[in-house]
Amino acid sequence: MENMHSVILGILQGLAEFLPVSSSGHLVLCQEYLGLKEPQLLLDLLLHLGTLLAVCVYFYSDLKDMVRETVSFFRDMYNGRVHFSDIHTRPHAELAIMVLVGTVPTGIIGLTFRSYLEKLFSDPVMVGYALITTGFILLISRFLPGDENRTGHVMILPALLIGTAQGIALIPGISRSGITIVCGMLCGLKRELAARFSFLLAIPAILGAVVLQLHSETPVSGECFSLFAGFVTSAIVGLFALKILMGIVNRGRLYLFSPYCWFAGALAICFA
């Protein structure tokens, strides 16, 4: 049963972390209505690391180029060959810097409102309303224009706004992927870039959450195979979910998840 519990949580984490339906919201509802216990800290960390691995695998080429170009750019700037204003000539270095910029508002929101946000994880009614809100956020994408006249670069203001949106998604029931992708599109980013930036921005956010958990609590032990099963399941399911979502975003069909969010949110409120 412990192994099955880990696998179920791994599937839930892998799907809901990337599909725009809120993994934190679904975890709250599953604990409340399906009797699934909150995962032990060590398992919870491994589930998140599994989805982090999925992001790193899917965007491996981007991450490699971001590191290479960033190191190269700052070396050239140190040697006087370029100025910081030339960052747009190194698109992957520019993307790496914008990810760091976007992480700032997320960190500020998370640290400032941490105690309040933690209380929301015991309030399924609030999660229900947040899921309904997510449905309307996703619906916005239905009325946005296509990629014509959209930019292929992330600038400072959009990065800050998307990072703020990611901070708002710390509310359980607000989809991180959904709100950040829609925010990116509202900022004029191309669909694919909005989704790519959203998931690259998730990397420092997930790492930050893991560090905070390790700092505030003592990891509990668990059965090795059960922990491994949860980690592998979340990574594999997350990789497939990420691939599916990128295709949906590129086709401009993100709003198709709206009815599900409304339905899940209404059920949460009705059965509270």
C-alpha positions, -999 to 999 in steps of 0.1 A, spaced: 0 0 0 29 24 7 43 17 -27 9 23 -44 5 55 -23 38 68 -36 29 59 -72 -5 76 -70 11 107 -56 38 106 -83 12 104 -110 -8 133 -95 24 154 -91 36 146 -126 3 155 -143 -9 184 -122 25 201 -120 26 207 -157 -10 205 -169 -27 238 -159 -49 223 -132 -28 231 -100 -8 202 -84 -10 218 -50 -48 222 -53 -53 186 -63 -31 174 -35 -52 193 -10 -84 178 -24 -71 143 -27 -60 144 10 -94 158 20 -118 136 -1 -99 106 -12 -81 98 21 -46 102 7 -23 112 34 1 141 29 34 127 17 62 125 42 87 153 37 113 131 21 87 117 -4 74 152 -10 109 164 -19 115 135 -42 82 141 -60 92 177 -67 127 167 -77 111 142 -101 92 169 -119 123 191 -118 142 163 -136 114 162 -162 118 199 -169 156 196 -171 154 166 -195 128 183 -217 147 216 -219 182 202 -217 193 219 -249 180 253 -237 197 249 -203 230 238 -219 229 268 -243 219 292 -214 249 282 -193 273 283 -223 262 317 -236 259 333 -202 295 323 -193 307 334 -227 289 367 -225 301 377 -191 337 366 -200 335 389 -231 321 417 -210 349 414 -185 374 415 -213 357 447 -227 346 431 -260 309 436 -253 286 458 -231 257 446 -210 234 464 -235 245 438 -261 228 410 -242 201 407 -269 228 394 -292 230 363 -270 194 351 -268 201 322 -244 222 344 -220 193 369 -221 169 342 -213 190 330 -183 191 365 -169 154 370 -173 148 338 -155 168 352 -126 149 385 -128 115 366 -128 126 346 -97 129 377 -76 91 386 -72 83 349 -67 108 347 -39 95 379 -23 59 368 -24 68 333 -11 88 345 18 65 373 28 33 354 27 46 319 36 27 315 68 -6 327 53 -2 305 22 5 274 44 -29 279 61 -47 277 27 -36 241 23 -62 231 50 -90 250 33 -106 229 4 -133 256 -1 -106 282 -9 -89 257 -32 -123 253 -50 -126 290 -56 -90 292 -67 -95 264 -92 -126 282 -106 -104 313 -109 -78 292 -128 -105 282 -152 -112 319 -160 -75 327 -163 -71 299 -189 -102 311 -207 -84 344 -214 -61 326 -238 -91 318 -260 -94 355 -269 -58 363 -274 -44 368 -309 -20 344 -326 18 347 -327 17 374 -354 34 405 -341 44 388 -309 80 391 -296 106 363 -293 124 380 -265 116 382 -228 123 417 -214 126 429 -178 90 440 -173 74 408 -187 99 387 -166 89 406 -134 52 403 -142 54 365 -150 75 360 -118 47 378 -99 22 356 -115 42 326 -104 42 340 -68 4 343 -69 3 306 -80 16 296 -46 -21 298 -36 -33 261 -38 -57 259 -67 -41 285 -89 -22 268 -116 14 278 -118 18 268 -155 -16 282 -164 -12 317 -149 24 322 -160 18 311 -196 -13 333 -199 6 362 -183 34 357 -208 10 358 -237 -7 389 -223 28 405 -222 31 398 -259 54 368 -259 50 341 -286 31 311 -273 60 287 -273 83 312 -256 57 320 -230 55 283 -221 92 277 -223 99 307 -200 72 295 -176 89 261 -172 124 274 -170 112 298 -144 99 268 -124 134 254 -120 146 280 -94 111 280 -78 111 242 -72 147 243 -60 139 271 -36 108 253 -22 130 222 -17 156 242 2 130 259 24 115 225 33 149 211 42 157 241 62 125 243 82 119 206 88 139 174 95 134 149 66 117 117 78 129 83 67 109 61 43 111 28 26 136 31 -2 116 14 -30 85 34 -22 105 67 -23 122 56 -56 88 47 -71 74 81 -63 104 99 -78 105 79 -110 67 81 -115 66 118 -111 95 123 -135 81 100 -162 45 112 -160 58 148 -157 78 145 -189 48 132 -209 25 159 -194 51 186 -203 53 174 -239 15 173 -241 10 208 -227 37 223 -250 17 209 -280 -16 223 -266 0 257 -260 14 259 -295 -20 251 -310 -36 278 -288 -58 254 -269 -49 261 -233 -85 272 -226 -97 236 -231 -87 230 -194 -111 256 -182 -142 234 -179 -123 208 -159 -110 235 -134 -146 248 -130 -159 213 -125 -132 204 -100 -136 237 -81 -174 234 -79 -171 198 -65 -146 210 -39 -170 237 -28 -201 215 -28 -186 187 -8 -168 209 17 
